[in-house]
C-alpha cells in the first residue's frame, strides 16, 4: 500500500466520507498479509519505496499465482524474478498488464509514473553472454522509475570498444558493470570515471571460473576505489541498489 493511499483513506475518514469499518478493512493488512503459505509484506512500499519483489525459484506456480493476484489488487508495480516463459504463459491469462522479458527471465507490470532521480544509470557488460544478468538489472531500474542506458559487449579482450565510449561512461550517474570470466572489467571502468560502480560477477566462464567465483573474488579485490559488489548473477540486486543511490 502506498503512502498517498493511506493518507487518502485517513482524510476521507476524518471528513466522515468513509465508514470506520471500511477504513479498518482497507488498512488491516498493514504491515503484512498472511496468506498461509506466504506473509506478503504489504508495508514494504512505505518502508523501502518499492513493493515486495517475488523470487520465483522454488515456488509453485499456484503459490505465485495467488501472490500475483494480491499484488494486482494493490495496484502497484509488480516484479517477479527468475520466472520461466511457461510460468508467464500461465499468469498472463486474464492479466493483460503483465509483461515478460525473456532474457532477464522477469515478469513485470509497470504503473504510469514519470522517471525520478538524476541522470541515468549505465549498464555495461563484458560480453554478450552477460546480457541476461544485465537485463535483469535494467528491468529492475525501469520498473523502479529510473532512467537507464546500456553498453553491451565491451570487455577487456577488446578494450578499445570500451575506450571508444568513454564520453557515455562519464555522462552516467551510476554504472553497473556485469562481467564473468576473470571479472576485470569493473576495475577498469572504475579507474576511468568518478562515478560509483556496482560490480556484478556472472557465472559465465570455463571450469576454473568456478561458476562466477573467480569474477566475484576479482571484483572484491578491486584496486580502484568506489566499487560495490553484489552476489553472482544478481542483476536484480545491482539494479535495486542503483535505484536507491539515484533517489
C-alpha positions, 0 to 999 in steps of 0.5 A: 500500500502506498503512502498517498493511499493511506493518507487518502483513506485517513482524510476521507475518514476524518471528513466522515466520507468513509465508514470506520469499518471500511477504513479498518478493512482497507488498512488491516493488512498493514504491515503484512498479509498472511496468506498461509503459505506466504506473509506478503509484506504489504508495508514494504512500499512505505518502508523501502519505496518499492513493493515486495519483489517475488523470487520465483525459484522454488515456488509453485506456480499456484503459490505465485499465482495467488501472490500475483493476484494480491499484488494486482489488487494493490495496484502497484508495480509488480516484479517477479524474478527468475520466472520461466516463459511457461510460468508467464504463459500461465499468469498472463491469462486474464492479466493483460498488464503483465509483461515478460522479458525473456532474457532477464527471465522477469515478469513485470507490470509497470504503473504510469509514473514519470522517471525520478532521480538524476541522470541515468544509470549505465549498464555495461557488460563484458560480453554478450553472454552477460546480457541476461544478468544485465537485463535483469538489472535494467528491468529492475531500474525501469520498473523502479522509475529510473532512467537507464542506458546500456553498453553491451559487449565491451570487455577487456579482450577488446578494450578499445570498444570500451575506450571508444565510449568513454564520453557515455561512461562519464555522462552516467550517474551510476554504472553497473558493470556485469562481467564473468570470466576473470571479472576485470572489467569493473576495475577498469571502468572504475579507474576511468570515471568518478562515478560509483560502480556496482560490480556484478560477477556472472557465472559465465566462464570455463571450469576454473571460473568456478561458476562466477567465483573467480569474477566475484573474488576479482571484483572484491579485490578491486584496486580502484576505489568506489566499487560495490559488489553484489552476489553472482548473477544478481542483476536484480540486486545491482539494479535495486541498489542503483535505484536507491543511490539515484533517489 
